Amino acid sequence: MKNSQTLRQLVANAQASPKVKGIFFTGSTAKTIGKHSDIDLVIILNRNSSHIRSLYTLVERHFADIFFFDLPFLQKLLPKKSFSGNALEGIFVTWLRQGKIMYDPTNILQHLQSRLEARKPLVVAEQEKWDVWVKVNYMRMENERYYRARNRTYTAALELQLLYSVTELITAFFTFRGIPWRGEKNALAYLTGRDPKTLAAFTSFVHSTSLSDKMSAYRKLFNRTHTKKFAPWGKQFTIPLTNENHYSRKLEPFWRTISRKS
């Protein structure tokens, strides 16, 4: 690799710091670095007293994404039997499972990595699924309302809303099925191999030029995103949210007490 000396020097310099207690590569960096690859580097600190989460820089023209964790964070992971797949702990677990350890003086990374290889600990919480369900159904209601308006302002807003609505449907597809999100390339690979019809609906939206065609593709993707458990909202629905913006079916009786006559 043309830039290996520079990358090796970066690792050597970090390793020489008394604050650093572990280093590993992840993503494509753990295997090989191509012309268009970025550099994914994880540094374990003794204690993250600076409260730094990540740093972006260039290493010989490669975009470098450097993330920081500390020993207390790793210690909290060791006894856990499962991890929230879309939370920071779940992302770290995925990185380490795929990672190439470069520096590990106390063997804590090796110990954690070996434990992770023996099981499948990543889960997507039920509350997260329901909250995403509310989000994409809410946007469906908004998009349909804007489309029916046939107003220039509404149409312009709809064109903008559809751009992120479709992205949210793709991520929701994985959330509803309990699959942690691990980036666009992984998502497209999954859909290519396991659900080409959903991929075709997405591709149809991408290539649509008229608003009517975009809405048609959006509706198809919306329907394919949902599952039997997380079905689209029907003609009648009541969706209460807590102060923390979480969906809670337990609040439905409260609404009935103030919305209906005794």
Backbone bond lengths (Angstrom), bond angles and torsions (degrees), N, CA, C in turn:
res aa  C-N    CA-C-N  psi(-1)  N-CA   C-N-CA  omega(-1)  CA-C   N-CA-C  phi
1 M - - - 1.475 - - 1.530 109.49 -
2 K 1.270 116.92 131.17 1.457 122.35 -175.46 1.515 112.57 -58.45
3 N 1.346 117.08 -36.81 1.448 120.52 -174.02 1.528 113.58 -99.16
4 S 1.358 118.14 10.67 1.452 120.99 -172.84 1.522 112.21 -61.73
5 Q 1.327 117.40 -36.33 1.459 119.58 -179.40 1.522 110.71 -63.54
6 T 1.321 116.77 -43.33 1.458 120.43 178.70 1.523 110.88 -64.13
7 L 1.323 117.49 -42.16 1.455 121.39 179.00 1.524 110.81 -67.08
8 R 1.303 117.09 -41.28 1.465 120.47 177.53 1.522 110.78 -62.15
9 Q 1.314 116.20 -38.34 1.453 119.68 179.71 1.520 111.10 -67.76
10 L 1.320 116.04 -38.25 1.455 120.15 176.79 1.521 110.82 -60.34
11 V 1.327 116.24 -45.10 1.461 121.16 178.60 1.527 110.47 -64.55
12 A 1.320 116.73 -41.68 1.464 120.49 -179.51 1.526 111.42 -63.87
13 N 1.317 115.95 -40.73 1.468 119.22 179.76 1.526 111.16 -65.77
14 A 1.336 116.29 -42.37 1.460 120.09 178.92 1.527 110.73 -66.27
15 Q 1.308 115.69 -40.61 1.461 121.08 -179.17 1.530 111.75 -62.50
16 A 1.321 116.80 -30.80 1.467 121.05 -178.55 1.525 112.44 -74.71
17 S 1.349 116.77 -14.41 1.463 119.35 -179.67 1.530 110.73 -75.90
18 P 1.323 118.62 133.61 1.469 120.62 178.08 1.527 112.73 -66.17
19 K 1.334 117.15 -15.67 1.461 120.64 179.35 1.529 112.20 -78.48
20 V 1.330 117.03 -20.48 1.462 121.52 -173.59 1.530 110.71 -93.44
21 K 1.345 116.07 126.92 1.459 121.67 -177.90 1.526 112.84 -120.01
22 G 1.328 117.15 6.03 1.456 119.85 177.47 1.512 111.30 -178.66
23 I 1.323 116.02 148.34 1.467 122.01 179.31 1.525 108.08 -146.40
24 F 1.325 116.06 135.24 1.472 118.17 170.86 1.518 110.38 -148.91
25 F 1.342 114.30 151.30 1.456 121.87 173.24 1.521 108.26 -90.09
26 T 1.314 116.33 150.66 1.454 120.30 174.43 1.518 109.11 -142.34
27 G 1.342 116.69 178.28 1.455 119.80 -176.82 1.521 110.62 62.94
28 S 1.320 116.18 -149.17 1.461 120.40 -179.34 1.520 111.88 -65.24
29 T 1.333 117.69 -24.95 1.465 121.15 -179.78 1.519 111.59 -62.84
30 A 1.327 117.67 -27.32 1.462 121.22 179.29 1.529 111.98 -71.99
31 K 1.341 116.24 -15.50 1.462 120.11 -178.41 1.525 111.01 -114.49
32 T 1.306 115.38 -66.31 1.467 120.05 179.38 1.519 108.56 -157.27
33 I 1.298 116.97 158.63 1.462 121.38 179.98 1.519 108.98 -117.16
34 G 1.331 114.89 114.49 1.451 120.15 178.64 1.516 111.69 -89.99
35 K 1.296 115.09 -175.74 1.460 121.29 -176.97 1.527 111.98 -60.54
36 H 1.320 117.06 -37.03 1.458 120.86 -175.38 1.539 112.62 -107.11
37 S 1.316 116.68 12.36 1.461 120.03 -179.90 1.517 111.16 -78.00
38 D 1.323 115.13 154.82 1.457 119.18 168.79 1.527 107.95 -101.29
39 I 1.302 116.18 175.28 1.464 121.50 179.81 1.522 107.86 -110.86
40 D 1.322 115.76 119.49 1.466 122.07 179.68 1.520 108.64 -108.30
41 L 1.310 114.91 112.36 1.464 121.00 -175.14 1.522 109.31 -128.31
42 V 1.337 116.39 132.82 1.464 121.72 178.28 1.525 108.38 -116.65
43 I 1.315 115.50 128.41 1.464 121.74 -179.42 1.526 109.43 -116.78
44 I 1.313 116.41 128.45 1.460 122.22 178.12 1.528 108.67 -99.13
45 L 1.314 115.88 122.16 1.458 121.56 178.94 1.524 110.60 -96.19
46 N 1.309 115.79 158.60 1.461 120.09 174.75 1.524 109.76 -60.89
47 R 1.329 115.56 -48.91 1.462 122.29 173.76 1.529 107.77 -153.23
48 N 1.296 116.16 130.79 1.464 120.17 -175.90 1.526 110.30 -84.80
49 S 1.317 115.72 67.51 1.463 120.90 -179.06 1.523 112.28 -72.41
50 S 1.326 117.51 -18.69 1.464 121.49 178.76 1.524 111.86 -83.68
51 H 1.331 116.97 -11.26 1.470 122.60 179.84 1.523 111.73 58.70
52 I 1.312 116.28 42.13 1.461 121.29 176.07 1.525 108.37 -94.20
53 R 1.298 115.67 132.23 1.471 120.00 -179.68 1.521 111.47 -100.35
54 S 1.343 115.78 -45.43 1.456 118.78 -177.94 1.513 110.15 -155.67
55 L 1.326 114.75 169.34 1.456 121.24 -179.42 1.517 108.02 -149.32
56 Y 1.325 116.04 135.67 1.458 121.75 177.29 1.520 108.50 -110.30
57 T 1.321 115.99 135.70 1.458 120.36 178.72 1.525 108.42 -157.51
58 L 1.318 117.05 -177.13 1.459 122.68 176.42 1.522 109.58 -115.43
59 V 1.314 115.31 135.96 1.462 121.33 173.74 1.518 106.74 -122.64
60 E 1.327 115.26 99.88 1.471 121.33 -177.61 1.536 111.52 50.65
61 R 1.318 115.31 54.83 1.459 124.42 175.02 1.527 113.86 75.34
62 H 1.312 117.88 -5.35 1.452 120.24 175.01 1.525 108.89 -90.13
63 F 1.323 116.08 133.18 1.462 119.75 173.85 1.522 108.22 -66.83
64 A 1.323 116.23 126.93 1.465 120.96 -178.12 1.524 109.92 -111.94
65 D 1.319 115.60 128.87 1.459 124.23 -179.32 1.528 106.57 -114.22
66 I 1.316 117.18 104.61 1.461 121.65 -174.06 1.525 109.32 -111.67
67 F 1.332 116.15 124.58 1.459 121.13 -177.96 1.525 110.21 -114.45
68 F 1.331 115.09 148.76 1.459 121.17 -175.93 1.531 111.15 -122.65
69 F 1.334 115.30 132.50 1.455 122.97 172.57 1.527 106.52 -132.47
70 D 1.320 116.76 175.73 1.457 117.38 178.21 1.529 110.86 -136.10
71 L 1.335 115.63 173.16 1.461 120.79 -176.76 1.527 113.01 -60.73
72 P 1.348 120.07 -41.15 1.468 118.85 176.32 1.534 112.63 -57.97
73 F 1.331 117.43 -36.25 1.463 120.70 177.32 1.526 110.31 -63.00
74 L 1.332 116.61 -44.87 1.467 120.54 179.66 1.527 111.21 -65.54
75 Q 1.324 116.74 -38.90 1.466 120.37 -179.70 1.524 111.06 -61.99
76 K 1.334 116.89 -34.29 1.463 120.13 179.04 1.531 111.48 -70.69
77 L 1.329 116.63 -25.83 1.457 120.16 -179.02 1.526 112.51 -78.21
78 L 1.322 116.79 -31.79 1.464 121.03 -172.12 1.526 114.41 -53.74
79 P 1.339 120.18 -46.70 1.469 118.61 -177.23 1.532 114.37 -82.19
80 K 1.311 118.85 -7.29 1.466 120.87 -174.91 1.528 111.74 -72.13
81 K 1.335 114.65 143.66 1.456 120.88 178.08 1.526 112.27 -98.21
82 S 1.308 116.74 -17.40 1.458 120.88 176.72 1.521 108.91 -150.60
83 F 1.324 115.49 162.59 1.462 120.68 -176.33 1.525 109.35 -136.73
84 S 1.326 115.63 147.11 1.452 120.74 176.38 1.526 108.90 -70.41
85 G 1.319 115.99 113.07 1.459 120.92 -169.88 1.502 116.13 -59.96
86 N 1.349 118.07 -34.34 1.456 120.95 -177.44 1.521 113.34 -99.14
87 A 1.331 117.00 -0.92 1.461 121.16 176.70 1.523 109.31 -85.79
88 L 1.323 116.12 171.91 1.456 120.64 -177.17 1.521 111.90 -60.10
89 E 1.338 117.21 -37.22 1.456 119.71 179.86 1.523 111.35 -64.68
90 G 1.336 116.46 -38.81 1.452 119.49 178.78 1.518 112.79 -68.81
91 I 1.322 115.85 -37.40 1.461 120.27 176.96 1.527 110.13 -64.41
92 F 1.340 116.18 -43.54 1.464 119.86 178.07 1.525 110.70 -60.26
93 V 1.324 116.52 -43.06 1.459 121.09 -179.81 1.526 110.67 -59.67
94 T 1.334 116.76 -43.91 1.461 120.31 177.97 1.524 110.72 -62.12
95 W 1.320 116.03 -44.74 1.470 119.77 179.12 1.523 111.73 -59.37
96 L 1.318 116.22 -44.18 1.467 119.34 -177.34 1.523 111.47 -70.11
97 R 1.316 116.80 -37.77 1.471 119.56 178.24 1.526 111.04 -60.82
98 Q 1.333 116.32 -34.67 1.462 121.06 -179.50 1.530 112.21 -93.74
99 G 1.326 116.25 -2.57 1.453 120.75 -167.10 1.520 116.29 -81.47
100 K 1.311 113.28 162.02 1.461 122.64 173.89 1.519 107.16 -115.50
101 I 1.328 116.42 108.31 1.458 121.56 -175.51 1.527 109.97 -73.85
102 M 1.331 115.90 127.83 1.451 122.00 -178.80 1.525 112.79 -106.57
103 Y 1.317 116.31 -26.31 1.465 120.45 -177.10 1.520 107.99 -153.19
104 D 1.343 116.08 123.70 1.461 120.32 -175.09 1.533 109.32 -157.22
105 P 1.329 117.74 69.74 1.469 121.36 -171.60 1.527 114.36 -61.59
106 T 1.320 118.90 -28.19 1.464 120.77 -179.36 1.530 112.08 -103.71
107 N 1.333 117.29 2.12 1.471 123.59 178.82 1.530 113.84 65.52
108 I 1.315 117.92 17.29 1.459 119.31 -179.62 1.525 111.50 -69.88
109 L 1.327 117.41 -36.19 1.461 119.98 177.63 1.530 110.78 -67.30
110 Q 1.321 116.41 -43.15 1.461 120.77 178.62 1.523 111.10 -62.65
111 H 1.324 116.40 -41.17 1.457 121.53 179.70 1.532 110.89 -64.17
112 L 1.322 116.63 -46.00 1.459 120.72 179.99 1.519 110.63 -67.93
113 Q 1.308 117.30 -40.39 1.462 121.16 -179.84 1.525 111.10 -62.54
114 S 1.324 117.73 -41.79 1.464 121.29 -179.75 1.526 111.19 -66.19
115 R 1.319 117.13 -34.61 1.462 120.59 177.95 1.522 111.13 -69.66
116 L 1.319 116.13 -36.78 1.462 120.18 -178.66 1.515 112.10 -70.67
117 E 1.321 117.55 -31.10 1.457 121.32 -178.75 1.519 112.26 -69.45
118 A 1.322 116.76 -19.05 1.463 120.94 -175.98 1.519 113.18 -89.17
119 R 1.325 118.62 0.59 1.455 120.52 -177.48 1.526 110.73 -155.39
120 K 1.326 115.76 173.61 1.458 121.76 176.40 1.527 107.89 -116.96
121 P 1.317 117.40 90.12 1.468 119.75 -168.12 1.518 116.31 -94.67
122 L 1.326 118.91 4.61 1.460 119.96 -173.56 1.523 111.11 -91.23
123 V 1.320 115.99 128.66 1.465 121.21 179.94 1.520 109.31 -132.47
124 V 1.331 115.53 156.40 1.454 121.90 173.14 1.524 106.51 -111.04
125 A 1.316 117.59 121.43 1.455 122.71 -174.18 1.529 110.91 -64.34
126 E 1.335 115.88 145.57 1.457 121.25 179.29 1.529 111.79 -60.00
127 Q 1.342 116.42 -39.44 1.466 118.95 179.92 1.520 110.96 -62.18
128 E 1.311 116.71 -38.86 1.460 120.59 177.84 1.527 110.73 -62.40
129 K 1.318 116.89 -40.14 1.465 120.62 178.92 1.525 111.06 -63.06
130 W 1.334 115.95 -45.23 1.468 119.20 -179.10 1.525 111.58 -66.80
131 D 1.320 117.03 -37.55 1.465 120.15 179.17 1.533 111.07 -65.50
132 V 1.323 116.49 -39.39 1.466 120.21 176.25 1.527 110.21 -66.96
133 W 1.314 116.58 -38.43 1.468 122.21 176.87 1.523 110.54 -56.95
134 V 1.328 117.05 -44.90 1.460 121.06 177.18 1.524 110.33 -62.65
135 K 1.305 116.52 -44.54 1.470 121.68 -175.51 1.525 112.26 -60.39
136 V 1.336 117.14 -49.29 1.467 119.19 -175.16 1.527 111.23 -74.33
137 N 1.338 117.70 -32.04 1.461 119.35 177.20 1.524 111.31 -71.93
138 Y 1.316 116.26 -37.42 1.466 120.06 175.44 1.526 110.36 -59.58
139 M 1.341 116.14 -45.50 1.461 119.52 -179.60 1.523 111.22 -66.35
140 R 1.324 117.12 -31.82 1.471 119.43 176.19 1.531 109.72 -62.88
141 M 1.321 116.50 -43.61 1.467 119.81 178.22 1.531 110.90 -61.61
142 E 1.308 116.83 -43.26 1.460 120.68 179.42 1.526 111.79 -65.16
143 N 1.309 116.86 -45.04 1.466 120.51 -177.99 1.523 111.63 -63.72
144 E 1.321 116.11 -41.39 1.467 119.19 179.26 1.532 110.46 -66.81
145 R 1.316 116.08 -38.81 1.469 120.20 179.16 1.523 110.53 -64.04
146 Y 1.311 117.18 -44.62 1.461 121.18 178.98 1.532 111.07 -64.08
147 Y 1.326 115.78 -38.25 1.467 119.93 -178.44 1.522 111.26 -66.32
148 R 1.330 116.56 -40.46 1.461 120.71 179.96 1.527 112.48 -68.76
149 A 1.319 117.13 -23.88 1.464 120.77 -176.24 1.522 112.63 -64.17
150 R 1.332 116.99 -32.73 1.467 121.28 -179.92 1.529 111.14 52.70
151 N 1.310 115.20 39.89 1.451 122.54 -178.60 1.527 107.75 -115.94
152 R 1.329 116.47 142.71 1.467 119.61 -175.34 1.529 112.11 -57.98
153 T 1.319 116.09 -43.61 1.467 119.37 -179.84 1.516 111.14 -65.54
154 Y 1.327 116.69 -45.42 1.462 120.88 179.01 1.526 110.92 -63.72
155 T 1.301 116.87 -39.92 1.466 120.84 -179.45 1.522 111.35 -64.14
156 A 1.327 116.30 -43.26 1.468 120.01 178.05 1.519 110.70 -63.09
157 A 1.329 116.52 -41.62 1.465 120.63 178.55 1.526 110.74 -65.27
158 L 1.336 116.50 -38.48 1.461 120.94 178.96 1.520 111.43 -63.67
159 E 1.319 116.83 -42.14 1.469 120.37 177.84 1.528 110.10 -56.73
160 L 1.305 116.66 -40.19 1.461 120.95 178.81 1.530 110.97 -71.62
161 Q 1.329 116.62 -44.70 1.465 120.63 -178.32 1.520 112.19 -61.87
162 L 1.321 116.73 -36.80 1.460 119.88 -177.95 1.521 112.44 -64.47
163 L 1.322 116.52 -29.53 1.462 119.85 -179.13 1.517 111.39 -60.04
164 Y 1.344 115.97 -45.97 1.468 116.79 179.57 1.520 112.70 -90.39
165 S 1.335 117.77 -20.21 1.464 119.78 176.89 1.521 111.03 -63.39
166 V 1.308 117.01 -40.34 1.464 120.89 179.60 1.526 110.34 -67.61
167 T 1.319 116.80 -40.21 1.463 120.00 176.50 1.520 110.63 -60.89
168 E 1.329 116.16 -42.27 1.463 120.31 179.25 1.527 111.49 -64.70
169 L 1.325 117.42 -33.08 1.464 119.87 177.39 1.521 111.54 -67.35
170 I 1.313 116.94 -39.09 1.462 120.03 178.48 1.525 110.49 -63.41
171 T 1.318 117.21 -46.42 1.471 118.97 179.15 1.528 110.86 -67.73
172 A 1.334 117.15 -34.56 1.460 120.53 177.67 1.521 111.33 -64.94
173 F 1.311 117.62 -35.75 1.463 122.15 177.53 1.528 109.98 -51.98
174 F 1.303 116.68 -45.10 1.469 120.93 -178.77 1.526 111.60 -76.40
175 T 1.327 116.41 -38.74 1.465 119.87 179.73 1.517 111.11 -60.12
176 F 1.333 118.06 -47.45 1.462 122.11 -178.64 1.529 111.59 -60.36
177 R 1.308 117.21 -28.05 1.462 121.42 -177.60 1.522 112.51 -96.99
178 G 1.336 115.23 7.72 1.461 119.61 176.69 1.509 114.54 71.18
179 I 1.333 116.47 25.73 1.471 121.21 -179.48 1.525 108.85 -105.00
180 P 1.321 118.49 116.53 1.468 120.42 179.42 1.528 111.53 -59.11
181 W 1.320 115.93 143.17 1.464 121.44 179.23 1.513 110.17 -77.33
182 R 1.326 116.51 125.86 1.458 120.88 179.54 1.525 111.66 -132.04
183 G 1.310 115.81 38.90 1.460 120.10 171.35 1.517 114.14 98.24
184 E 1.317 113.79 163.79 1.452 121.48 -173.87 1.529 112.86 -66.61
185 K 1.321 118.22 -40.05 1.466 120.05 -178.55 1.518 111.22 -64.38
186 N 1.320 117.23 -42.31 1.462 120.35 177.34 1.523 111.26 -65.30
187 A 1.343 115.98 -38.71 1.460 119.97 179.78 1.526 110.92 -63.62
188 L 1.322 116.58 -45.87 1.457 120.14 -179.43 1.522 111.72 -66.10
189 A 1.332 117.01 -36.21 1.470 120.47 177.54 1.525 110.18 -64.77
190 Y 1.334 116.10 -41.27 1.465 120.45 179.04 1.525 110.63 -62.81
191 L 1.324 117.18 -48.76 1.459 120.99 -178.03 1.531 111.20 -65.34
192 T 1.308 116.90 -37.31 1.468 120.45 178.94 1.522 110.85 -60.52
193 G 1.325 115.78 -42.23 1.458 119.79 -176.16 1.512 114.71 -85.74
194 R 1.348 117.57 -29.78 1.463 119.59 -170.37 1.528 115.65 -118.95
195 D 1.301 117.58 -21.31 1.466 118.89 -178.74 1.521 110.18 -148.45
196 P 1.323 117.08 69.89 1.473 120.43 -177.71 1.524 113.33 -63.81
197 K 1.341 118.58 -24.46 1.470 119.85 179.55 1.522 111.02 -69.32
198 T 1.329 116.65 -38.87 1.461 119.58 176.20 1.525 109.89 -66.86
199 L 1.310 116.63 -40.24 1.463 120.47 176.43 1.521 110.63 -62.42
200 A 1.320 116.84 -38.69 1.468 120.61 179.61 1.527 110.75 -64.88
201 A 1.335 117.19 -37.63 1.466 120.10 177.56 1.521 110.66 -64.88
202 F 1.316 116.70 -40.97 1.463 120.90 177.10 1.533 110.38 -64.64
203 T 1.323 116.31 -46.14 1.465 121.00 -179.33 1.526 110.72 -61.99
204 S 1.338 116.06 -37.42 1.465 120.23 177.84 1.517 110.97 -61.83
205 F 1.327 116.69 -40.62 1.466 119.48 177.67 1.527 110.70 -64.17
206 V 1.316 116.96 -44.89 1.460 121.25 -178.33 1.523 111.47 -57.35
207 H 1.317 116.51 -38.32 1.464 120.51 -175.44 1.532 113.03 -93.18
208 S 1.325 117.80 -1.41 1.464 120.07 179.25 1.528 110.49 -72.28
209 T 1.321 115.89 142.96 1.463 120.44 -179.91 1.524 111.98 -113.23
210 S 1.321 117.47 -29.52 1.467 119.98 179.49 1.521 109.82 -95.64
211 L 1.328 116.07 155.25 1.459 120.29 -179.47 1.522 111.19 -64.94
212 S 1.311 117.65 -37.53 1.463 120.33 179.84 1.525 111.12 -64.13
213 D 1.337 116.98 -40.13 1.468 120.57 177.56 1.531 110.93 -67.44
214 K 1.326 116.69 -38.46 1.454 120.16 177.66 1.522 110.78 -62.62
215 M 1.331 116.62 -43.58 1.460 120.24 179.72 1.528 111.12 -65.65
216 S 1.309 117.02 -38.05 1.459 120.54 178.35 1.525 111.00 -62.45
217 A 1.332 116.05 -45.46 1.466 120.40 179.00 1.524 110.87 -67.47
218 Y 1.322 115.88 -37.75 1.469 120.60 178.39 1.526 110.45 -61.79
219 R 1.319 117.79 -44.02 1.465 121.63 -179.87 1.527 111.16 -63.38
220 K 1.325 116.28 -41.81 1.465 119.28 178.36 1.527 110.80 -62.72
221 L 1.314 115.84 -43.89 1.460 119.78 179.68 1.523 110.50 -66.06
222 F 1.321 116.85 -38.93 1.460 121.47 177.81 1.525 110.73 -58.38
223 N 1.312 117.16 -47.49 1.462 120.66 -178.60 1.521 112.54 -67.41
224 R 1.316 116.87 -34.68 1.464 119.70 -179.84 1.530 111.61 -77.28
225 T 1.303 116.73 -21.71 1.462 120.39 179.47 1.522 111.36 -68.50
226 H 1.316 117.03 -38.08 1.452 121.38 -173.43 1.528 112.46 -76.49
227 T 1.323 114.98 160.61 1.460 122.73 176.90 1.517 108.45 -119.24
228 K 1.319 116.74 178.32 1.461 120.41 178.54 1.521 110.95 -61.23
229 K 1.327 117.26 -41.88 1.459 121.16 -179.97 1.519 111.16 -72.11
230 F 1.307 116.84 -44.02 1.462 122.06 -179.14 1.532 108.42 -103.58
231 A 1.318 113.99 72.11 1.463 121.24 -175.84 1.523 110.95 -85.59
232 P 1.325 117.58 158.95 1.475 120.22 176.57 1.524 111.00 -61.95
233 W 1.313 115.45 152.27 1.459 119.95 175.57 1.523 109.81 -61.35
234 G 1.336 115.78 141.92 1.445 120.24 178.49 1.520 111.90 -87.29
235 K 1.334 115.94 -159.19 1.465 120.35 -178.88 1.523 111.67 -72.63
236 Q 1.333 116.38 -27.63 1.457 121.54 177.56 1.526 108.57 -123.22
237 F 1.318 116.78 133.11 1.469 119.36 179.64 1.521 110.13 -156.48
238 T 1.311 114.96 152.72 1.459 122.94 173.41 1.510 106.87 -133.83
239 I 1.326 116.84 117.91 1.462 121.97 -173.25 1.525 109.67 -125.01
240 P 1.324 118.71 91.42 1.469 120.68 179.65 1.530 112.08 -84.97
241 L 1.334 115.17 142.92 1.463 121.83 178.14 1.528 109.32 -121.06
242 T 1.316 116.37 146.93 1.457 121.22 178.09 1.525 110.57 -81.57
243 N 1.321 116.19 176.27 1.466 120.76 175.71 1.518 111.89 -61.06
244 E 1.340 115.91 -25.02 1.466 120.32 178.71 1.526 111.57 -88.65
245 N 1.337 116.29 9.40 1.462 123.06 178.03 1.526 112.73 66.83
246 H 1.347 116.40 33.82 1.455 121.57 175.82 1.524 109.80 -107.35
247 Y 1.326 115.53 140.96 1.456 120.05 176.64 1.526 109.71 -68.57
248 S 1.340 116.26 134.61 1.459 121.03 179.54 1.521 109.68 -143.04
249 R 1.318 115.70 108.76 1.462 120.90 177.77 1.528 111.23 -64.69
250 K 1.317 117.52 -23.57 1.462 121.68 -178.66 1.529 112.54 -64.49
251 L 1.330 117.12 -17.13 1.460 120.52 -179.25 1.528 113.05 -86.73
252 E 1.322 117.36 -5.37 1.463 119.82 -179.45 1.533 112.35 -60.71
253 P 1.353 119.91 -41.85 1.469 119.37 177.97 1.524 113.17 -59.78
254 F 1.337 116.25 -34.18 1.466 119.48 177.79 1.519 110.68 -60.30
255 W 1.324 116.01 -44.06 1.456 119.65 179.94 1.529 111.08 -64.03
256 R 1.315 116.58 -38.18 1.464 119.65 -179.97 1.532 111.92 -64.72
257 T 1.331 116.25 -32.59 1.464 118.99 -178.18 1.524 112.76 -68.42
258 I 1.346 116.96 -25.06 1.461 118.93 -177.93 1.520 113.30 -110.59
259 S 1.329 117.23 -6.08 1.472 119.50 -177.10 1.521 112.29 -107.24
260 R 1.335 117.52 -6.79 1.462 120.29 -178.76 1.528 110.00 -126.01
261 K 1.320 115.27 151.59 1.456 120.18 177.54 1.521 110.09 -70.87
262 S 1.296 115.94 144.93 1.466 121.48 178.57 1.522 109.92 -66.41
